[in-house]
Amino acid sequence: MDIGIISPFFADAVSSASVGGLKFDALDVTVFLVFIVAVVAVGLIKSRGEKGSEDYFLAGRGLTWWLIGISLIAANISTEQFVGMSGSAAGITGLAIASFEWLAAVTLVLVAFLFLPKFLKSGIYTIPQFLEYRYDTTTRTIVSLIMVIVLVCVNISAVIYSGALMADTVFLEVTWLNLPAYCWIIGIIAAIYVCAGGLKACAWADLLQGTALILGGAIIAYFAFRVFGGMDVMDIASTANVTPEQLKSLADASVAEKFFTLNSNKLTMFMPSDHLEVPWTALVLGLWIPNLYYWGFNQYIIQRTLGAKSLAEGQKGIMFAAGLKLIIPFIIVLPGILAFNIYANDLRLEAQRDTKILESNAKTYAPIYFHQMETAGKVPSPEAAMEYFSAEINGKKQNIIGKDVAEELLGAYYSMKKSGAIKDYAVKADDGWRESNPELAKTVDLWNATVAKDAKSTAKVLNGYKYDAALAMLIRNVLPDSFGLRGFIFAALLGAVVSSLASMLNAASTIFTIDIFKKFIRPSASNSSQVFMGRLTVLIFTAIGCLVAPQLANPKLGTIFVFIQEFQGFISPGVLAIFIFGMFSKRTPRFSGVIGILTSSIVYGILYFSFSDIAYLNRMAIALFFSLAVMFLLTVLKPLKSDVVMPVNESMSLESSSGAKIAGVSILAITAALYITFSGLFF
């Protein structure tokens, strides 16, 4: 999973698409259950006989290219792509959101030919292990601890929460299950086959889940285009940027011509520098930092390639994944644009519903706010209420409530004051009101989180459309009520969550076992002891994740996407910096690894706590710059007197794949062609 998990508004999006949750019939339920059982069964069956630590943690270094490629995609794609990317495509970003996928394809080419040969040549099990060979034990230990903590407390918990939120929303009518229960169900499903079979179980289960994801996206895209093609162009005119003459010319046009003409304003990859989501400046630097870290040095992704049977096989697998990344926007992003064409009115109604929720929260909180104003010697006014109940979006405040609502709130407050009812609110306004009014406190926290922590979603509401509901609209309306398609689509979405979770559990247990347990606790641990510890930590990390996950529902944390990115920013720039010098500078001193990672974390921490208005991608860039600068100075001032000698895995074939090289050049050329095609010059 790239750069995020599920949108916090997904629950509203799904529930609003069909009252009481998505409509499932008996065939849908059967398809869903069969798919989940098949995933677990395949993982368990294919991993039988795996006994040694290399078997368990690296699938015996026997993974073939097609397993590696599809497993990389399954571990990467989750509900964020389907919900978040389709929502962004429906909204102000359009096709430009595809940069998250297409730049990942370019990054994968770099990983295959710059990073992977060095990793496989050294014979490492984990990313931190490489750092000890190149730097020192302290660097390895620090990075190991940080990676385990972030994986368990941030990534694993967030993935479990996102999947549980989706399940809890879809199955609204199953009242005997709640969010914590779904957390445990999802955690147990993933833990079963990871605990039993390790990486090989993950890879084979991913074969089913990754295939289902791509097929599910293609099914949604097919039916969305079919509905779009059957619509009168006049019904789509309100969402298009076209002239009346163009509309007339489209009366008998093909589906493709209608789509490209009516959506010409959304089919560009280059957005203004002040764009809210993907400014063109992010293509220059901002997106490359998390991309390089994620695909090159993130254990739960790179572990699949470390399990390759040869360098050539690993490179071919990565190229397979890169090719799929080029395709994914066409089955996720384009349907999002279509959703806006077809269901713009429904998305507007959803936004209006959310606006009413915001106004309702304001009405609940207003008496406390007005009372606090009077206590402070200020005069309550509609203008003060409008100022208070506003959100800062793109550097300026926008009203959540109109003047009519503000006047209504003030009038209600004075009526309560006159009748004496305000005494209750006077008590609530004291320091102890939270303890005596937990429900009101929850509402207030939700309000503050919505406005202060989720400006992007608030902006979507204020812009008049709820774009995050795009996927739910398509699932509900374009899929036929037959063949169990809704059950299959939901199984694919939940499978995306489970595959990402399984990958993270496997990675966290590998790092803990190899870099902490075997290194410090029991250096003489046998293969069987290492496998036992790997399985035990899978269970422990699953339990921790399931216990922490429900706490992420706290609105003070903001969106799960931001939650993950913010905390990964403490490690990703530093890891990227020390690997750049560790791989490509022979004279960088060993002790600089610790200094490089600590410099990045400290700089990012200062920016995070003292300059929170700086976007997290920019904070990452600044932290990376400082870390690189410090390591450059250390290399100049204290260069190594002799080159570092890295270990060599003699049993690994390190001959590059000529086919992968051709594929890599082709992927770079296709990516460039896509950016040129959708540069805004042709549509």
C-alpha positions in Angstrom: 0.0 0.0 0.0 1.6 3.2 -1.2 1.1 6.2 0.2 -2.0 5.7 2.4 -4.8 3.7 3.5 -8.6 4.3 3.4 -10.4 7.6 3.4 -12.1 8.4 6.7 -15.2 9.2 4.7 -15.4 5.8 3.2 -17.9 4.7 5.7 -20.3 7.4 4.6 -19.5 6.7 1.0 -20.5 3.0 1.2 -23.5 3.4 3.6 -24.9 6.2 1.5 -24.7 4.2 -1.7 -27.3 1.8 -0.3 -29.3 2.3 2.8 -28.3 -0.3 5.4 -25.1 -1.2 3.5 -24.4 -2.7 0.0 -27.1 -5.0 -1.3 -25.9 -8.6 -1.2 -27.8 -11.7 -2.2 -27.1 -15.3 -1.4 -24.8 -15.7 -4.4 -22.8 -12.6 -3.4 -22.3 -14.0 0.1 -21.3 -17.4 -1.2 -18.7 -15.9 -3.6 -17.3 -13.7 -0.9 -16.9 -16.6 1.6 -15.5 -19.0 -1.0 -12.9 -16.4 -2.0 -11.7 -15.8 1.6 -11.5 -19.5 2.3 -9.6 -20.1 -1.0 -7.0 -17.4 -0.2 -6.2 -19.0 3.2 -6.2 -22.5 1.8 -3.9 -21.8 -1.1 -1.5 -20.0 1.3 -1.4 -23.0 3.6 -1.2 -25.7 1.0 1.6 -24.1 -1.1 3.7 -23.4 2.0 3.7 -27.0 3.3 7.1 -28.4 4.0 8.8 -25.1 4.7 11.1 -25.7 7.7 14.2 -23.6 7.7 14.5 -19.9 8.4 15.3 -19.2 4.8 12.2 -21.2 3.8 10.0 -19.3 6.2 11.3 -15.7 5.8 12.4 -15.7 2.2 10.4 -18.6 0.7 13.6 -20.6 0.3 14.8 -18.0 -2.2 12.7 -19.8 -4.8 10.1 -17.3 -5.9 9.5 -17.0 -9.7 9.0 -13.8 -11.6 5.3 -14.0 -12.0 4.8 -14.7 -8.2 7.0 -11.8 -7.3 5.3 -9.4 -9.7 1.7 -10.1 -8.7 2.7 -10.3 -5.0 4.3 -6.8 -5.2 1.0 -5.4 -6.5 -1.2 -7.2 -4.0 1.0 -6.0 -1.1 0.9 -2.5 -2.5 -2.7 -2.0 -3.6 -5.4 -1.5 -1.0 -8.6 0.3 -0.4 -6.8 3.6 -0.7 -6.2 3.2 -4.4 -9.8 2.1 -5.1 -11.6 4.6 -2.8 -9.1 7.5 -2.6 -7.8 7.5 -6.1 -11.2 7.1 -7.7 -12.5 9.9 -5.5 -9.6 12.2 -6.4 -10.2 11.4 -10.1 -13.8 12.3 -9.8 -12.9 15.6 -8.1 -10.4 18.3 -8.7 -7.4 16.1 -9.7 -8.7 13.9 -12.5 -6.1 11.8 -14.3 -3.2 13.6 -12.5 -3.7 11.3 -9.5 -2.2 8.6 -11.8 1.2 10.0 -11.1 1.2 7.9 -7.9 1.1 4.8 -10.1 3.1 5.8 -13.1 6.0 7.3 -11.2 6.0 4.1 -9.1 6.6 2.2 -12.4 9.7 4.3 -13.1 10.9 3.8 -9.5 10.6 0.0 -9.9 12.9 0.1 -12.9 15.5 1.9 -10.7 15.0 -0.6 -7.9 15.5 -3.6 -10.3 18.8 -2.4 -11.8 20.4 -0.2 -9.1 19.3 -1.6 -5.8 18.3 -5.3 -6.2 21.7 -6.5 -7.5 23.5 -5.1 -4.4 20.9 -6.6 -2.1 20.9 -10.1 -3.6 24.7 -10.1 -3.9 25.1 -9.5 -0.2 22.6 -12.3 0.7 20.7 -10.3 3.2 17.4 -11.3 4.8 16.4 -7.7 5.8 17.1 -4.1 4.8 18.7 -3.3 8.3 21.1 -6.2 7.8 22.6 -4.5 4.7 23.2 -1.4 6.9 25.4 -3.3 9.3 27.5 -4.6 6.5 28.0 -1.2 5.1 27.9 0.9 8.2 27.8 -0.6 11.7 25.7 -2.5 14.2 24.3 0.7 15.8 22.9 1.8 12.5 21.3 -1.6 11.9 19.8 -1.7 15.4 18.3 1.8 15.3 16.7 1.3 11.9 15.5 -2.2 12.9 13.7 -0.8 16.0 12.2 2.1 14.2 11.0 -0.1 11.4 9.3 -2.6 13.7 7.6 0.1 15.8 6.3 1.9 12.7 5.2 -1.3 11.0 3.3 -2.6 14.1 2.0 0.6 15.7 1.3 2.5 12.5 1.1 0.4 9.3 -0.4 -2.8 10.7 -2.8 -1.1 13.0 -4.0 1.3 10.2 -4.5 -1.5 7.7 -6.5 -3.5 10.2 -8.6 -0.4 11.1 -9.3 0.4 7.4 -10.4 -3.1 6.6 -12.6 -3.2 9.8 -14.1 0.1 9.0 -15.1 -1.1 5.5 -16.5 -4.3 6.8 -18.4 -2.6 9.6 -19.9 -0.2 7.2 -20.9 -2.7 4.5 -22.4 -5.1 7.0 -24.5 -2.6 8.9 -27.3 -5.0 9.5 -25.0 -7.5 11.3 -25.6 -5.9 14.7 -23.8 -8.6 16.7 -20.4 -7.6 15.2 -18.7 -4.2 15.7 -15.5 -2.4 14.7 -13.2 -4.2 17.3 -14.7 -7.6 16.3 -14.0 -6.9 12.6 -10.4 -5.9 13.6 -9.8 -9.3 15.1 -11.5 -11.2 12.2 -9.2 -9.5 9.7 -6.1 -9.9 11.8 -6.8 -13.6 12.4 -7.4 -14.3 8.7 -4.0 -12.8 7.8 -2.2 -14.3 10.8 -3.3 -17.9 10.0 -1.4 -18.3 6.7 1.5 -16.0 7.6 2.1 -17.8 10.8 2.0 -21.2 9.1 3.8 -20.5 5.9 5.7 -17.2 6.0 6.6 -15.4 2.8 5.7 -18.3 0.5 2.2 -18.4 1.9 1.9 -14.6 1.4 3.1 -14.9 -2.2 0.7 -17.6 -3.2 -2.2 -16.0 -1.4 -1.3 -12.7 -3.1 -1.6 -14.5 -6.5 -5.3 -14.9 -5.9 -5.8 -11.5 -4.2 -3.8 -9.5 -6.7 -5.5 -11.1 -9.6 -8.9 -10.4 -8.0 -8.0 -6.8 -7.5 -7.1 -6.2 -11.1 -10.0 -8.2 -12.4 -12.4 -6.4 -10.0 -11.2 -3.0 -11.2 -11.5 -4.0 -14.8 -15.1 -5.3 -14.2 -16.1 -1.9 -12.6 -14.4 0.0 -15.5 -16.2 -2.1 -18.1 -19.7 -1.6 -16.7 -19.0 2.1 -16.0 -18.1 2.7 -19.6 -21.1 0.7 -20.7 -23.5 2.9 -18.6 -21.7 6.1 -19.8 -21.9 5.1 -23.4 -25.7 4.7 -23.1 -26.3 8.1 -21.7 -27.4 11.2 -23.7 -24.6 13.8 -23.8 -27.0 16.4 -22.6 -27.3 14.5 -19.3 -23.5 14.8 -18.8 -23.2 18.4 -20.0 -23.3 19.9 -16.5 -20.1 18.0 -15.6 -18.2 18.8 -18.8 -16.1 21.6 -20.0 -17.4 21.9 -23.5 -19.2 24.3 -25.8 -22.8 23.8 -27.1 -21.3 23.2 -30.6 -19.1 20.4 -29.2 -22.2 18.8 -27.5 -24.1 18.8 -30.8 -21.2 17.1 -32.6 -21.1 14.3 -30.0 -24.7 13.1 -30.6 -23.6 10.1 -32.6 -20.0 9.9 -31.3 -18.3 6.7 -30.1 -17.9 6.1 -26.3 -14.2 6.9 -26.5 -14.8 10.2 -28.3 -17.5 11.2 -25.9 -15.3 10.4 -22.9 -12.2 12.3 -24.1 -14.2 15.3 -25.3 -16.4 15.7 -22.3 -13.5 15.3 -19.8 -10.8 17.2 -21.6 -10.3 19.4 -18.5 -9.5 16.3 -16.3 -7.2 14.4 -18.7 -4.0 16.2 -17.9 -1.1 15.1 -15.8 0.3 18.6 -15.0 -1.7 20.6 -12.4 -0.9 24.1 -11.1 1.8 24.6 -8.5 -0.8 25.5 -5.9 -2.9 22.4 -6.6 -4.3 20.9 -3.4 -3.4 17.2 -4.2 -0.8 16.8 -7.0 0.9 20.1 -8.0 3.4 19.7 -10.9 6.2 20.6 -8.5 5.6 17.3 -6.6 6.6 15.4 -9.8 10.0 17.0 -9.6 11.0 15.9 -6.0 8.2 15.5 -3.5 6.8 12.2 -4.8 10.2 10.6 -5.4 11.2 10.5 -1.7 8.3 8.2 -0.5 8.4 6.3 -3.8 12.1 5.4 -3.6 11.8 4.5 0.1 8.7 2.5 -0.3 9.7 0.4 -3.3 13.5 0.2 -2.6 14.0 0.1 1.2 10.6 -0.9 2.7 11.0 -4.4 4.1 7.4 -5.5 3.5 7.8 -4.7 -0.2 11.4 -5.6 -1.0 11.2 -8.9 0.9 9.5 -10.4 -2.1 12.4 -9.7 -4.3 14.9 -10.9 -1.7 13.1 -14.3 -2.0 13.8 -14.4 -5.8 15.6 -17.6 -7.0 18.0 -15.4 -9.0 18.7 -11.8 -9.9 17.2 -12.3 -13.3 14.0 -13.7 -11.8 13.8 -10.8 -9.4 14.3 -8.2 -12.1 11.7 -9.9 -14.3 9.2 -9.9 -11.4 9.8 -6.2 -10.7 9.3 -5.4 -14.4 6.0 -7.4 -14.3 4.8 -5.3 -11.4 6.0 -2.1 -13.1 3.9 -3.0 -16.2 0.9 -3.6 -14.0 1.4 -0.2 -12.4 1.0 1.4 -15.8 -2.3 -0.3 -16.3 -3.9 0.3 -12.9 -4.9 4.0 -13.5 -7.0 2.8 -16.4 -9.1 0.6 -14.1 -9.2 2.9 -11.1 -8.8 6.5 -12.2 -10.9 6.5 -15.3 -13.9 4.9 -13.6 -13.6 7.7 -11.0 -13.9 10.3 -13.7 -16.9 8.4 -15.1 -18.6 8.3 -11.7 -18.6 12.1 -11.7 -20.0 12.1 -15.2 -22.8 9.7 -14.4 -23.6 10.4 -10.7 -22.7 14.1 -10.2 -26.1 14.8 -8.7 -25.8 12.0 -6.3 -22.4 13.1 -5.2 -23.8 16.6 -4.7 -26.5 15.2 -2.5 -23.9 13.4 -0.4 -22.0 16.6 0.1 -25.2 18.4 1.2 -25.8 15.6 3.7 -22.3 16.1 5.1 -22.8 19.8 5.2 -25.9 19.2 7.3 -23.8 17.0 9.7 -21.3 19.8 10.0 -24.0 22.3 10.8 -25.6 19.9 13.3 -22.3 19.6 15.1 -22.0 23.4 15.1 -25.4 23.7 16.7 -24.4 21.2 19.4 -21.2 23.1 20.2 -22.5 26.7 19.7 -24.0 27.2 23.2 -20.7 26.3 24.8 -18.8 28.6 22.5 -21.1 31.6 23.1 -21.1 31.0 26.8 -17.3 31.0 26.9 -17.3 34.2 24.9 -19.5 35.9 27.4 -17.5 34.6 30.3 -14.4 36.1 28.7 -16.2 39.5 28.4 -16.9 39.3 24.7 -20.2 39.8 22.9 -21.5 36.8 20.9 -22.4 37.5 17.3 -23.2 35.7 14.1 -20.0 37.0 12.6 -18.0 35.5 15.6 -19.8 32.1 15.0 -19.0 32.1 11.3 -15.4 32.9 12.0 -15.1 30.2 14.6 -16.9 27.5 12.6 -14.7 27.7 9.5 -11.9 25.7 8.0 -8.5 26.9 6.6 -8.2 25.5 3.1 -5.5 26.5 0.6 -4.3 29.2 3.0 -7.6 30.9 3.5 -10.6 30.4 5.8 -13.9 29.2 4.3 -17.2 29.2 6.2 -18.8 26.0 7.2 -22.0 27.6 8.2 -23.8 30.5 6.5 -25.0 33.7 8.2 -28.5 32.4 8.4 -27.4 29.4 10.4 -25.1 31.6 12.6 -28.0 33.9 13.4 -30.2 30.8 14.2 -27.5 29.5 16.6 -27.2 32.9 18.4 -31.0 33.2 18.7 -31.3 29.7 20.2 -28.5 30.6 22.6 -30.3 33.7 23.9 -33.6 31.7 24.2 -31.8 29.1 26.3 -30.2 31.8 28.4 -33.5 33.6 29.0 -35.3 30.3 30.0 -32.5 29.4 32.4 -31.5 26.3 30.4 -28.1 27.8 29.8 -27.1 26.8 33.3 -26.5 23.3 32.0 -24.2 24.7 29.4 -22.4 26.9 31.9 -21.5 23.7 33.7 -20.4 22.1 30.4 -18.2 25.0 29.7 -16.3 24.5 32.9 -13.1 22.5 32.9 -14.9 19.3 34.0 -17.6 19.3 31.4 -16.0 16.5 29.3 -16.1 14.0 32.1 -19.8 14.7 32.9 -20.8 14.9 29.2 -18.9 12.2 27.2 -21.3 12.2 24.3 -21.0 15.9 23.8 -17.2 15.7 24.2 -17.2 13.1 21.4 -19.2 15.5 19.1 -16.9 18.4 19.9 -13.8 16.3 19.1 -15.4 15.1 15.9 -16.1 18.7 14.9 -12.6 19.9 15.6 -11.0 16.9 13.8 -13.2 17.4 10.7 -12.3 21.1 10.5 -8.7 21.2 11.7 -7.3 17.8 10.8 -9.2 17.0 7.5 -9.1 20.2 5.5 -9.0 18.2 2.2 -12.2 16.3 2.9 -13.8 19.5 4.3 -12.8 21.2 1.0 -14.6 18.4 -0.9 -17.8 19.1 1.0 -17.5 22.9 0.5 -16.9 22.4 -3.2 -20.4 20.9 -3.5 -19.6 17.2 -4.2 -18.6 14.3 -2.1 -16.0 12.7 -4.4 -15.0 9.9 -2.1 -18.4 8.3 -2.7 -17.5 7.7 -6.4 -16.5 4.0 -5.9 -19.6 3.2 -3.9 -21.8 4.8 -6.5 -20.3 2.6 -9.2 -20.5 -0.6 -7.2 -24.1 0.1 -6.3 -25.4 1.2 -9.6 -23.4 -0.1 -12.6 -22.9 -3.7 -11.5 -25.7 -6.1 -12.5 -27.7 -7.8 -9.8 -26.3 -11.2 -10.8 -23.3 -13.5 -11.0 -22.2 -12.6 -7.5 -20.2 -9.6 -8.8 -20.8 -7.4 -5.7 -19.6 -10.2 -3.5 -16.6 -10.7 -5.7 -15.7 -7.0 -5.7 -16.1 -6.7 -1.9 -14.0 -9.8 -1.5 -11.3 -8.3 -3.7 -11.3 -5.1 -1.6 -11.1 -6.9 1.6 -8.5 -9.2 0.1 -6.4 -6.1 -0.6 -6.5 -5.3 3.1 -5.6 -8.8 4.1 -2.7 -9.1 1.6 -1.2 -5.8 2.7 -1.6 -6.8 6.4 0.0 -10.2 5.8 2.9 -8.6 4.0 3.5 -6.3 6.9 3.2 -9.0 9.6 5.7 -11.1 7.7 8.1 -8.2 7.3 7.9 -7.1 11.0 8.4 -10.7 12.2 11.4 -11.1 9.9 13.1 -7.9 11.1 12.5 -8.7 14.7 13.7 -12.3 14.4 16.8 -11.6 12.3 17.9 -8.2 13.4 16.9 -8.2 17.1 16.3 -11.8 18.4 19.2 -13.5 16.5 21.5 -10.6 16.7 21.2 -9.7 20.4 18.9 -12.1 22.3 20.1 -15.5 21.1 22.9 -15.3 18.5 23.2 -19.1 18.4 19.5 -19.6 17.6 18.9 -22.6 15.4 16.8 -22.5 12.3 13.8 -24.0 14.1 14.1 -21.5 16.9 14.1 -18.6 14.4 11.0 -19.9 12.7 9.3 -20.4 16.1 10.2 -16.8 17.0 8.9 -15.6 13.6 5.6 -17.3 14.1 5.3 -16.1 17.7 5.9 -12.5 16.7 3.3 -12.7 14.0 0.8 -13.6 16.7 2.0 -10.9 19.1 2.1 -8.2 16.4 -1.4 -9.2 15.2 -2.7 -8.9 18.7 -1.1 -5.5 19.2 -2.4 -4.3 15.9 -5.9 -5.5 16.7 -5.8 -3.7 20.1 -4.5 -0.5 18.7 -6.6 -0.4 15.5 -9.9 0.6 17.1 -8.2 3.6 18.8 -7.5 5.0 15.3 -11.2 5.9 15.1 -10.3 8.8 17.4 -11.0 11.9 15.2 -8.1 13.8 16.8 -5.8 11.6 14.6 -7.3 13.0 11.4 -7.3 10.8 8.3 -5.5 7.4 8.4 -3.7 8.4 5.2 -2.1 11.4 6.9 -1.5 9.4 10.0 0.7 6.9 8.1 2.5 9.5 6.0 3.3 11.7 8.9 4.9 9.0 11.0 6.8 7.4 8.1 8.3 10.8 7.5 10.4 10.3 10.6 12.3 7.5 9.0 11.9 7.5 5.1 14.2 10.5 4.3 17.0 9.3 6.6 16.8 5.7 5.3 16.9 7.0 1.7 19.9 9.2 2.5 22.0 6.5 4.2 21.3 4.0 1.4 22.3 6.6 -1.3 25.7 7.0 0.3 26.0 3.4 1.4 25.4 2.0 -2.1 27.1 4.6 -4.3 29.9 6.2 -2.1 32.8 3.9 -1.3 34.4 6.4 1.1 31.5 7.4 3.3 32.6 6.6 6.9 30.8 3.8 8.8 29.7 6.0 11.7 27.8 8.4 9.4 24.9 5.9 9.1 23.8 6.7 12.6 24.3 10.4 12.2 22.4 10.4 8.9 19.3 8.7 10.2 19.2 10.7 13.4 19.7 14.0 11.5 16.7 13.3 9.3 14.5 12.2 12.3 15.4 15.3 14.3 14.9 17.8 11.5 11.6 16.2 10.5 10.5 16.2 14.2 11.3 19.9 14.5 9.3 20.6 11.4 6.5 18.4 12.5 6.0 19.9 15.9 7.0 23.6 15.2 6.1 24.1 11.5 3.1 21.9 11.0 1.8 24.1 8.2 4.5 22.8 5.9 3.2 20.0 3.8 4.6 16.6 4.8 6.1 16.0 1.4 8.0 19.2 1.7 9.1 18.3 5.3 10.4 15.0 3.9 12.4 16.9 1.2 13.9 19.3 3.8 14.9 16.4 6.1 16.4 14.5 3.2 18.4 17.6 2.2 19.9 18.0 5.7 20.7 14.3 6.0 22.5 14.3 2.6 24.3 17.5 3.4 25.6 16.1 6.8 26.7 12.8 5.2 28.5 14.6 2.4 30.4 16.7 4.9 31.4 13.6 6.9 32.5 11.9 3.7 34.7 14.9 2.8 36.1 15.4 6.3 36.5 11.8 7.4 36.6 9.5 4.4 37.3 5.8 4.8 40.9 4.9 4.1 39.8 1.7 2.3 36.7 0.4 0.6 34.1 -1.5 2.6 34.1 -5.2 1.7 30.6 -6.5 1.5 29.7 -10.3 1.8 28.9 -12.2 -1.3 26.1 -14.8 -1.7 27.9 -17.4 -3.8 24.8 -19.6 -4.3 22.8 -16.8 -5.9 22.9 -16.3 -9.7 23.7 -12.6 -10.2 23.4 -12.4 -14.0 21.0 -9.7 -15.0 18.1 -10.5 -17.3 18.4 -9.1 -20.8 14.6 -9.4 -21.2 14.1 -7.3 -18.0 16.4 -4.7 -19.4 14.3 -4.4 -22.6 11.1 -4.3 -20.5 12.7 -1.6 -18.3 13.5 0.6 -21.3 10.0 0.0 -22.7 8.4 0.9 -19.4 10.3 4.2 -19.2 9.4 5.0 -22.8 5.7 4.1 -22.3 5.6 6.3 -19.1 7.1 9.2 -21.0 4.6 8.7 -23.8 1.7 8.7 -21.3 2.9 12.0 -19.8 3.3 13.5 -23.2 -0.1 12.2 -24.4 -1.8 13.6 -21.3 0.1 16.8 -21.1 -2.9 18.8 -21.9 -1.8 19.5 -25.4 -4.0 16.9 -27.1 -7.3 17.0 -25.1 
